[in-house]
């Protein structure tokens, strides 16, 4: 009887182990280079079709040798004298630019077979634009660990992670002299296409997957018409302290999110959420002034045009200006390249480039660069915490645009790195980690592999330091189990660049695809007649950040995305009581 009982116990114990060890073989995430894992009789096969690779796990490439990303990065960020010559030779610059675009954007598969939480392609998912697409499917359900088969069976507590990995003790300025104007310009620009549904949460969204300037003109026709004067194509505006600003909500008859929390004057802006912080207001004001300026030019050139045509043409011109500034000022700064990037859509004409775009969840998550934001901002004669600036544009109106823009351009942004996120913004990091887990995102190294990067072998190689590497090892056990979002912000920074390698190498394909995939750059659109003739076309072709600000701000402040060389780093701070983060209000 005792022997029989032991047999039963042994069967239950060892049977239990066998059950635990029996799992979906795709949990090991075996397929490389965009291969698709398919279950076949309790085993798996990797579908390597159209990946350019073959083998059991799509591990073998069939293409000729190509230089590594690090080699290309070294080439582009060194030898300044060579690039000065290249940049001066138009045909050569265009040829290299075309190559850069083709090499980068090939990593974006569009239309993506994966949308939202889909694990396989379906027609319904393809036509569903109310969710973000994704580059890799979710990790299969019911795997031995949350990251497949590696790492801990329970992921680290999010609050513990945020304190150990993200939270700032002392502000570290960006070594590339990035200013806070860059950070807020990025925030303003990306909120036209990063529109996660606040009620349903990620992956649901309410945008149009494109650079559509809905954050300036409104996301619906009703909102657009409420913001328009319907005279000579112009947008409504108000005059405060002798300057043009957006209209008051009472004049535009539109509502803003959090309107009951707004302090002082209440302004109406295209994006309903742009009342949250005054920097949205600053940049929205610049674009409002530019729109009305362009309308004056179009009205003078085309006296026979009605209000609608002037408005629509001005909107297209501003779209072109936006794209040009993004490529030639914004992306140029982020890249650190000596090679001069240019927005010249014609370099892709005649190729098989697709003028279509999808916003991906990975792109939305990697763009949470809140470590750039300082704890304090100086506006006018006062220093404010970010919380004090919530729903409060009065400091901007009172100080004036010229003063505010100079101050934003002369204050250092933070270093994009672990342990450098302000206490008032730490909840944003916690939410992002939570969202990535809900999406069942592949591990960090798998995303590096998906975008043609060599996976890291150790935590030390990833971080470039021992202390942070040790913390990560204790939390995740295995470098191949590191969460994607965490990996983005603990990676060491590359030479001459604001960001780590992985954020840049994954973000760049999405950015360039979205910019150059905009319909205004397509062969049928990119011509003078689209933009009201050569004058409108040349407004786009000759604009840059400095000119854009200069022609719309009294005093023509000299603005760029870098702190001027003659300005030394000086801490901006004041004594405050510790309190809740701004996410508690938003």
C-alpha positions in Angstrom: 0.0 0.0 0.0 2.8 2.4 0.9 4.6 1.5 -2.3 1.4 2.2 -4.3 1.1 5.5 -2.6 4.6 6.5 -3.5 3.9 5.6 -7.1 0.8 7.8 -7.1 2.8 10.7 -5.4 5.6 10.2 -7.9 3.2 10.2 -10.8 1.5 13.4 -9.6 4.8 15.2 -8.9 6.6 14.2 -12.1 3.4 14.4 -14.1 3.0 17.9 -12.8 6.5 18.8 -14.0 5.8 17.4 -17.4 2.6 19.4 -17.6 4.5 22.5 -16.6 7.2 21.9 -19.1 4.7 21.3 -21.9 4.2 24.7 -23.6 3.7 26.3 -26.9 7.2 26.0 -28.7 6.7 29.5 -30.1 7.2 30.7 -26.5 10.9 30.4 -27.1 10.5 33.1 -29.8 12.7 31.1 -32.1 12.1 32.8 -35.5 14.6 35.5 -36.4 14.6 38.3 -39.0 10.8 38.7 -39.2 10.2 35.0 -39.7 6.8 33.8 -38.5 6.5 31.0 -35.9 3.9 28.4 -36.9 2.7 25.5 -34.8 3.1 22.1 -36.5 2.3 18.9 -34.5 3.5 20.0 -31.1 6.6 21.6 -32.8 7.2 24.8 -34.7 8.3 25.9 -38.1 9.5 29.4 -39.1 8.0 30.8 -42.2 10.9 32.7 -43.8 9.1 33.8 -46.9 10.2 37.2 -48.2 12.6 37.8 -45.3 15.8 37.4 -47.3 16.8 34.6 -44.8 16.5 30.9 -44.6 17.2 28.0 -42.2 15.2 26.4 -39.4 14.9 29.8 -37.6 15.4 32.1 -40.6 18.9 32.7 -39.2 20.9 32.6 -42.4 21.0 35.6 -44.7 21.3 35.2 -48.5 22.6 38.7 -49.1 26.1 40.0 -49.6 28.2 41.4 -46.8 27.1 44.9 -45.6 28.7 47.1 -43.0 27.4 47.0 -39.4 25.2 49.8 -38.0 28.1 50.8 -35.7 30.4 51.1 -38.7 27.9 53.3 -40.5 27.3 55.4 -37.4 31.1 55.9 -37.1 31.3 57.0 -40.7 28.4 59.5 -40.5 29.6 61.1 -37.2 33.3 61.4 -38.0 35.3 62.9 -41.0 33.5 66.2 -40.9 35.7 67.6 -43.7 34.6 64.8 -46.1 31.0 65.3 -45.4 31.3 69.1 -45.9 32.4 68.3 -49.5 29.7 65.7 -50.0 27.0 68.1 -48.7 28.2 70.7 -51.3 27.8 68.3 -54.3 24.0 68.2 -54.9 23.8 65.0 -57.0 26.0 63.1 -54.5 24.0 64.4 -51.5 20.8 63.3 -53.1 22.1 59.9 -54.0 23.2 59.3 -50.4 20.0 60.7 -49.0 18.0 58.2 -51.2 20.2 55.4 -49.9 19.7 56.5 -46.3 15.9 56.5 -46.8 15.8 53.1 -48.6 18.0 51.5 -46.0 16.1 52.9 -43.0 12.5 52.5 -44.2 12.9 48.9 -45.3 12.5 47.8 -41.7 8.9 49.1 -41.6 6.6 46.5 -43.1 3.4 48.2 -44.3 0.7 47.3 -44.2 1.8 45.4 -41.1 0.2 42.0 -40.6 -0.1 42.7 -36.9 -2.5 45.2 -35.5 -3.5 45.8 -31.9 -3.4 42.5 -30.0 -3.6 40.4 -33.1 -1.4 37.3 -33.3 -2.0 36.6 -37.0 -3.2 38.6 -40.0 -6.9 39.2 -40.6 -8.8 41.4 -42.9 -10.8 43.0 -40.1 -7.5 44.0 -38.4 -6.2 45.4 -41.7 -9.1 47.8 -42.1 -9.3 48.8 -38.4 -7.6 52.2 -38.1 -8.7 52.7 -34.5 -5.8 50.7 -33.1 -2.0 51.0 -33.5 -0.2 48.5 -35.7 2.8 46.6 -34.4 6.1 45.2 -35.8 6.1 42.0 -33.9 3.1 39.9 -32.7 2.4 39.6 -29.0 4.3 37.0 -27.0 2.2 33.8 -27.0 -0.2 33.3 -24.1 0.6 30.8 -21.2 4.3 30.7 -21.7 6.6 29.6 -18.8 7.6 33.2 -18.2 6.2 36.6 -19.3 9.1 37.0 -21.7 8.6 33.6 -23.3 10.9 31.0 -21.6 13.6 33.3 -20.1 13.7 35.5 -17.1 11.7 35.5 -13.9 8.2 33.9 -13.8 6.9 37.2 -12.4 8.1 40.5 -13.8 9.6 43.1 -11.4 7.1 45.3 -9.6 6.6 48.5 -11.6 7.0 50.9 -8.7 10.2 49.2 -7.7 11.4 49.4 -11.3 10.6 53.1 -11.6 12.5 53.9 -8.4 15.6 51.8 -9.2 15.8 52.4 -13.0 14.0 55.6 -13.9 13.6 58.1 -11.0 16.0 61.0 -11.0 18.0 62.0 -7.9 19.9 64.8 -9.5 19.2 66.3 -12.9 21.7 65.4 -15.6 21.9 67.8 -18.6 22.1 66.4 -22.1 25.7 66.2 -23.2 24.8 67.2 -26.7 23.5 70.6 -25.4 19.9 69.8 -26.4 17.5 72.5 -25.1 14.1 72.2 -23.6 12.6 73.8 -26.7 13.5 70.7 -28.6 11.8 68.5 -26.0 8.6 70.5 -26.2 8.7 70.8 -30.0 8.9 67.0 -30.1 6.0 66.7 -27.7 3.9 69.1 -29.7 4.7 67.5 -33.1 4.1 63.8 -32.0 0.7 64.5 -30.4 -0.8 64.9 -33.8 -0.4 61.1 -34.4 0.2 59.6 -31.0 -3.4 59.7 -29.8 -3.9 56.8 -27.4 -7.6 56.4 -26.5 -7.8 57.7 -22.9 -10.7 55.5 -22.0 -9.9 52.3 -23.8 -6.2 52.6 -23.4 -3.4 51.2 -25.7 -3.6 49.9 -28.5 -6.7 51.9 -29.2 -6.2 55.3 -30.7 -8.2 58.2 -32.3 -5.7 59.6 -34.8 -5.3 59.3 -38.6 -1.8 57.6 -38.5 -0.1 60.5 -40.2 1.4 64.0 -40.1 -2.0 65.7 -40.7 -1.6 68.9 -38.6 -4.8 68.0 -36.7 -3.1 69.3 -33.6 -3.2 72.8 -35.3 -6.5 72.6 -37.2 -8.6 70.2 -35.2 -9.3 66.5 -35.7 -12.9 67.0 -36.9 -14.5 69.3 -39.5 -16.7 70.8 -36.8 -13.6 71.8 -34.7 -11.8 73.1 -37.7 -14.6 75.3 -38.8 -15.0 76.6 -35.2 -11.3 77.7 -35.3 -11.6 79.4 -38.7 -12.5 83.0 -39.4 -13.9 82.0 -42.8 -12.4 85.2 -44.2 -9.4 85.0 -46.5 -8.5 81.5 -45.3 -7.4 82.6 -41.9 -7.7 81.1 -38.4 -9.3 82.9 -35.6 -7.0 84.7 -33.1 -6.9 87.0 -30.2 -4.7 89.9 -29.4 -3.1 89.9 -25.9 -0.5 92.4 -24.8 -0.1 93.5 -28.4 0.7 89.9 -29.7 -1.3 87.5 -31.8 -2.3 84.4 -29.8 -5.0 81.6 -30.4 -8.6 82.7 -29.9 -10.2 82.5 -26.5 -12.6 79.5 -26.1 -15.5 81.8 -25.9 -14.6 83.3 -29.3 -14.0 79.9 -31.0 -16.8 78.0 -29.4 -14.7 74.9 -28.8 -13.9 73.0 -25.6 -10.5 72.1 -24.3 -9.8 69.1 -22.0 -9.4 70.1 -18.4 -11.0 73.5 -19.1 -12.3 73.7 -15.5 -8.7 73.5 -14.3 -7.4 76.3 -16.6 -6.0 79.3 -14.9 -6.6 82.8 -16.3 -7.4 83.2 -19.9 -8.7 80.1 -21.7 -7.4 79.7 -25.3 -8.8 77.4 -28.0 -6.2 75.2 -29.9 -6.6 72.5 -32.5 -5.7 69.6 -30.2 -8.2 69.5 -27.3 -5.4 68.4 -24.9 -3.1 71.3 -25.6 -4.3 73.3 -22.6 -2.4 71.0 -20.3 1.0 72.8 -20.4 1.9 76.3 -21.8 4.6 75.0 -24.1 1.9 73.4 -26.3 0.4 76.9 -26.4 3.8 78.5 -27.4 4.3 76.3 -30.4 0.7 76.3 -31.4 0.9 80.1 -31.4 3.9 80.0 -33.8 1.9 77.8 -36.3 -1.2 80.0 -36.0 0.8 83.1 -36.9 2.5 81.2 -39.8 -0.9 80.1 -41.2 -2.3 83.6 -41.2 0.9 84.9 -42.7 0.8 82.4 -45.6 -2.9 83.2 -46.1 -1.9 86.9 -46.7 0.6 85.8 -49.3 -1.9 83.5 -51.1 -4.6 86.2 -51.0 -2.3 88.7 -52.7 -1.2 86.2 -55.3 -4.7 84.8 -56.0 -7.3 87.5 -55.6 -9.9 85.3 -57.3 -9.5 82.5 -54.7 -12.2 82.0 -52.1 -11.7 81.4 -48.4 -11.8 77.7 -48.7 -9.0 77.4 -51.3 -6.8 79.8 -49.5 -7.2 77.9 -46.2 -6.6 74.5 -47.8 -3.6 75.6 -49.7 -2.1 77.3 -46.6 -2.6 74.0 -44.7 -0.7 72.1 -47.3 2.1 74.6 -47.3 2.3 74.4 -43.5 2.4 70.6 -43.8 5.4 70.9 -46.1 7.1 73.4 -43.7 6.5 71.0 -40.8 8.1 68.1 -42.7 11.1 70.1 -43.8 11.8 71.4 -40.2 11.4 67.9 -38.8 14.0 66.4 -41.3 16.5 69.2 -41.6 16.5 70.6 -38.0 14.9 68.0 -35.7 16.1 64.7 -37.1 19.4 66.3 -38.0 20.0 67.2 -34.4 19.0 63.8 -33.1 21.2 62.0 -35.6 24.4 63.8 -34.8 25.4 63.2 -38.5 27.8 65.4 -40.4 25.9 64.4 -43.5 23.2 66.9 -44.1 19.7 65.4 -44.2 17.3 67.1 -46.5 13.5 67.0 -47.1 13.5 66.6 -50.9 10.7 64.1 -51.7 11.7 63.9 -55.4 14.7 61.7 -54.5 12.2 58.8 -54.0 10.2 59.5 -57.1 10.5 56.6 -59.5 11.1 54.1 -56.8 8.6 51.6 -55.2 8.3 53.7 -52.0 4.8 53.5 -50.5 2.9 56.7 -49.6 1.0 55.1 -46.8 1.6 55.1 -43.1 0.6 53.3 -39.9 1.5 54.3 -36.4 3.0 51.4 -34.5 2.8 50.7 -30.8 6.6 50.3 -30.6 7.0 53.8 -32.0 4.5 55.3 -29.6 6.3 53.7 -26.6 9.9 54.5 -27.5 9.0 58.2 -28.0 8.4 58.7 -24.2 11.5 60.9 -23.9 10.4 62.5 -20.6 13.9 62.3 -19.2 14.5 65.4 -21.5 12.2 67.4 -19.3 13.7 69.3 -16.3 12.0 69.7 -12.9 11.7 73.4 -13.3 11.2 76.0 -16.1 12.1 79.6 -16.1 9.4 81.7 -17.8 9.7 85.5 -17.6 11.1 86.5 -14.2 9.8 83.4 -12.3 10.8 79.7 -12.0 8.0 77.2 -12.1 7.6 73.5 -11.3 5.9 71.5 -14.1 3.0 71.1 -11.8 2.6 74.8 -11.4 2.4 75.2 -15.1 -0.5 72.8 -15.6 -3.3 74.5 -17.4 -1.6 77.8 -16.9 -0.6 79.9 -20.0 -0.4 83.2 -18.1 3.4 83.1 -17.7 3.8 82.9 -21.5 1.3 85.7 -22.3 2.7 88.0 -19.6 6.4 87.4 -20.5 5.8 87.5 -24.3 6.8 85.1 -27.0 10.3 86.5 -27.6 11.3 86.2 -24.0 9.9 82.7 -23.6 11.4 81.3 -26.7 14.8 82.6 -25.8 14.5 81.1 -22.3 13.4 77.7 -23.7 16.3 77.7 -26.2 18.8 78.5 -23.5 17.8 76.0 -20.8 19.3 72.5 -21.0 17.2 69.5 -21.5 17.9 66.3 -19.6 20.1 63.4 -20.6 18.0 60.5 -22.1 19.2 57.8 -19.7 18.1 55.7 -16.8 17.7 57.4 -13.5 17.0 60.8 -15.0 13.2 61.1 -15.0 11.8 63.8 -12.8 9.6 62.8 -9.9 6.6 64.6 -11.3 6.8 62.5 -14.5 7.8 59.2 -13.0 4.1 58.0 -13.4 4.5 58.3 -17.1 7.3 55.7 -17.1 5.2 53.5 -14.9 2.3 53.7 -17.3 4.5 53.0 -20.3 5.9 49.8 -18.6 2.3 48.7 -17.8 1.2 49.3 -21.4 4.1 47.4 -22.9 3.2 44.4 -20.6 -0.5 44.6 -21.6 0.6 44.5 -25.2 2.8 41.5 -24.5 5.8 43.1 -26.2 8.7 40.9 -27.2 11.9 41.4 -25.2 14.4 44.2 -25.9 16.9 42.0 -27.7 14.3 40.5 -30.0 13.4 44.0 -31.1 17.1 44.8 -31.8 17.2 41.6 -33.9 14.0 42.6 -35.7 15.5 45.9 -36.8 18.8 44.5 -37.9 20.8 45.1 -34.7 23.1 42.6 -32.9 21.5 41.5 -29.6 23.4 42.5 -26.5 25.1 39.6 -24.7 25.5 41.2 -21.2 23.9 43.9 -19.2 27.3 45.6 -18.9 27.4 45.8 -22.7 24.0 47.3 -22.8 24.5 50.0 -20.1 28.2 50.6 -20.3 28.5 50.5 -16.5 28.6 48.0 -13.7 26.2 49.4 -11.1 23.1 49.7 -13.3 23.9 46.4 -15.0 24.0 44.6 -11.6 20.5 46.0 -10.7 19.1 44.9 -14.0 20.6 41.4 -13.6 19.0 41.0 -10.2 15.6 42.1 -11.7 15.6 40.1 -15.0 18.2 37.4 -14.6 18.8 37.1 -18.3 19.7 39.9 -20.8 17.3 38.2 -23.3 14.4 38.7 -20.8 14.8 42.4 -20.5 11.6 44.3 -21.2 11.6 46.4 -24.4 10.7 49.8 -22.7 13.2 49.4 -19.9 16.0 48.5 -22.4 15.3 51.7 -24.4 16.2 53.9 -21.5 19.1 52.1 -19.8 21.2 51.8 -23.0 24.4 53.8 -23.1 24.4 56.8 -25.4 26.2 56.8 -28.8 28.8 59.3 -29.8 27.4 62.6 -30.9 23.8 61.5 -30.4 21.1 62.4 -28.0 19.7 58.9 -27.8 20.8 55.3 -27.4 21.4 53.1 -30.4 18.2 51.1 -30.2 15.8 54.0 -29.8 17.4 55.7 -32.8 17.7 52.6 -35.0 14.1 51.6 -34.4 12.7 55.1 -34.3 14.4 56.4 -37.4 12.6 54.0 -39.8 9.2 54.9 -38.4 10.0 58.6 -38.4 11.3 58.8 -42.0 8.5 56.5 -43.3 5.9 58.8 -41.7 7.6 62.0 -43.0 8.4 60.9 -46.6 5.3 58.8 -46.8 3.1 61.8 -46.4 1.0 62.3 -49.6 2.2 65.8 -50.3 5.6 64.4 -51.2 4.2 61.9 -53.7 4.9 62.5 -57.4 1.3 63.6 -58.1 1.3 66.2 -55.3 4.9 67.5 -55.0 4.7 70.3 -57.6 4.1 74.1 -57.5 0.4 73.9 -58.4 -0.4 72.0 -55.2 1.0 74.9 -53.1 -0.4 77.9 -54.9 2.5 78.2 -57.4 6.2 78.7 -57.2 5.9 81.2 -54.3 4.1 78.7 -52.1 6.4 75.9 -53.2 9.4 78.0 -52.3 8.0 78.8 -48.8 8.4 75.1 -48.1 11.7 74.7 -49.9 13.4 77.6 -48.1 12.0 77.3 -44.6 13.9 76.1 -41.6 13.4 76.4 -37.8 15.3 79.7 -37.5 13.4 81.4 -40.3 10.1 80.0 -39.1 10.5 81.5 -35.6 12.1 84.7 -36.9 9.2 85.7 -39.2 6.6 85.0 -36.5 8.1 86.5 -33.4 9.0 90.2 -32.8 12.7 90.7 -32.4 13.6 87.6 -34.6 15.1 85.5 -31.8 17.8 83.1 -33.0 16.3 79.7 -32.1 17.7 76.2 -32.7 17.4 72.9 -30.9 20.8 73.3 -29.1 21.7 75.6 -26.3 24.0 78.4 -27.7 27.7 77.7 -27.3 28.1 80.8 -25.2 25.6 79.7 -22.6 27.0 77.6 -19.8 25.0 75.0 -17.9 23.3 76.5 -14.9 20.9 74.6 -12.7 17.3 76.0 -12.8 15.6 75.2 -9.5 13.7 76.4 -6.4 12.7 75.0 -3.1 9.4 73.1 -3.2 7.6 70.6 -1.1 7.5 67.1 -2.5 4.0 66.2 -3.8 2.2 64.1 -6.3 3.3 64.0 -9.9 1.5 65.8 -12.6 0.1 62.5 -13.9 -2.2 62.5 -10.8 -3.9 65.6 -12.2 -3.9 64.7 -15.9 
